Amino acid sequence: MPGSGLVLIDSSAWILALRPKGSTQAQALVGDLLEHDRAATAGMILAELLQGARNEGEYQDLSSELGSLHYLPFPEEEWKMVAQLGHRLIRAGLRIPTTDLIIARLAIKYRCLLLHADRHFEMMAKETGLEQKSIKI
């Protein structure tokens, strides 16, 4: 496990875990992280998840639940680091969405494991110091 002991849960993993008939693997992993107070989130992930709420009540419930997690702030100086990461990956032949670059950079900065179900993070891990665990769909 990386340095901080926290695990940044990407929206792709949350979606699998929150669906009533979602991935049992995702539900177990996320449940364990929540139970042991190791789940972390960030602004980009909150924005991605909350915009998908079906109604105002679900939005409020989800917002409250996510608000109790460890929050990883994105300092101003990190924007250049994201640009540098994206630039380096493009030179390596990888075009990664900016949202995923931001989330990966947060995990690297805070030395968190990134739990996800998004192939972009696996691709980045080969070129960066990103510690990641993929949930197989």
Buried (B, 14 or more C-beta within 10 A) or exposed (E): EBEBBBBBBBBBBBBBBBEEEBBEBBBEBBEEBBEEEBBBBBEBBBEBBBEEBEEEEEBEEBEEEBEEBBEBEBEEEBEEBBEEBBEEBEEEEBEBEEBBBBBBBBBBBBBBBBBBBBEBBEBBBEBBEBBBBBBEE
